[in-house]
Structure formats: C-alpha cells, structure tokens
Amino acid sequence: MTLRASLIALLLTAAPALAQDLMTAEQFDNYTRGKTLFYGQNGQTYGAEIYHDNRRVEWSFLDGDCKAGEWYEDAGLICFVYENNPNPQCWSFTRGASGLIARFENRPNTTELYEAEEGGEKMLCLGPKIGV
C-alpha cells in the first residue's frame, strides 16, 4: 500500500470521529488569529482568508478582490458576515491531519473546504475599483 493510499484510508476511518470534534470559537480564534489561510476544494485552490484580531477577517477568491468581514460563534458554528453580504455564512470547522476542514452548513452537501498550502498563489488585495 502506498503512502497516499494509507493516508486516504486513515482519513476515511477517522472522518466520523473528526466530525464530532467541532472547533469551539475559542479554539478557532487561537488557531487562526494572525494567519492567512488558503483553502482548497477538490484539489483546486478555492480562496484565502486573513484572520485579524477581534475576529475581523478579509476573504478573497484570489482574484484581487477582497471583502472585509467579521466572524462570530452561533450554536456551535463559526459564522461570517462580509461588507458585501450581511447574510451569515456559517461553517463547522474540525482539525484534520493537514489543517482545518470546513463544511458550509448553510448548504452542508455542497461545500467542504480544506486548509491548503499556498501553491504559489498569494492573497493580494488590489483596493477599491475607481470608475472612469
């Protein structure tokens, strides 16, 4: 069995146990504060988020457009609101072998992200767009 196959088998057997160990707001804050985390989905880069003090964040799909926001805990979930969207985006977070695993609880069957390496991409915020 290859190392990759062994890791996949380990993750599959550990998944039910990990799902029960959701991070608390305090654990999430301690893990993320001061960091820029890159997220992947299905082997592709999904986006990145900078985690500031006082639960403030900046999100980008790595297209140069960044959205400021904040997060809070609600019923065991970590919910985000952003300047362009005041509707809460609530996620459950667990710690996997390689970092965070996030499940979008607004539509739990649609989006699961994992903490990924930078992969050569940088989170660049280009600033406000100025009209002609």
Secondary structure as UniProt FT lines:
FT   HELIX           3..19
FT   HELIX           25..32
FT   TURN            33..34
FT   STRAND          36..41
FT   TURN            42..43
FT   STRAND          44..51
FT   HELIX           53..55
FT   STRAND          56..60
FT   STRAND          66..74
FT   TURN            75..76
FT   STRAND          77..82
FT   TURN            83..84
FT   STRAND          85..96
FT   TURN            97..98
FT   STRAND          99..104
FT   TURN            105..106
FT   TURN            108..110
FT   STRAND          112..116
FT   TURN            119..120
//
